[in-house]
């Protein structure tokens, strides 16, 4: 897995490539891109341009101008899937999007999809990859796999890898890393008992790490500005845009804390406590991201 490195940073975030792949796929066939803010849109488009620039050999054979229904868009999706090697969750979401397009693409007029535009080879590859991952994970201890991953992510947090984000933003970024990675695979594919055990372990650990950010106990309450203020650093604007993009699927009412943490360009949600502790803040983000969202991806 190749990681995108934000400008001015020596750190990497695996979740950025994963989310990018999914966002790119979700934009296919959409007249309007599902970007919620100008900041989110700006980061996404800059990221897309940077990734294209990395593949100069491909760029000579493919245009870089995208329209929702173009062959170029489908070709670049295939290229990104090959180059970025996304994990289980991103692969699954991309395949679901392609299946949706296949079911609705019935018109063959200019600007509309037809069967010839849909990548049958890519569909087959994705289906095979998902089956292969699921088969491999049946013989693996998913709880231990999930634990190993969250220990890695928490170590990155402890070593300052997420420092350019706000204190609450660091927690959200860590949870995004878990959600898109091996920990996310574990809670999607494990049984309910194992899933609950892993999530509760992470809840306790991230609350502790969040408390460390303020050098206080997990029960000590702080005004929300202390949690949401981004430190002054090189590339601070880009990090704020990155956080806005990572959280652009947060709904102001369904995910009030995550929305407030990531969409600081907008008004704080009424559901965001104005004075809150690490326990309240961290616990809410775990619920909003790992509990609620992962529930949608359990295998039938």
Secondary structure, DSSP 8 states (H G I E B T S, - for coil): ---B--TT-S--BHHHHHHHHHHHHHTTT-SS----SHHHHHHHHHHHHHHHHH-HHHHTTS-----TT-HHHHHHHHHHHHHH---HHHHHHHHHHHHHHHHH----STTS--GGGS-HHHHHHHHHHHHHHHHHHTTS-HHHHHHHHHHHHHHHHHTTTTTTS-HHHHHHHHHHHHHHSHHHHHHHHS-HHHHHHHHHHHHHHHHHHHHHHHTS-TT-EEEHHHHH-----TTHHHHHHHHHHHTTT--TTTTHHHHHHH-TTS---TTS-SEEEHHHHHHHHIIIIIIIIGGGG---
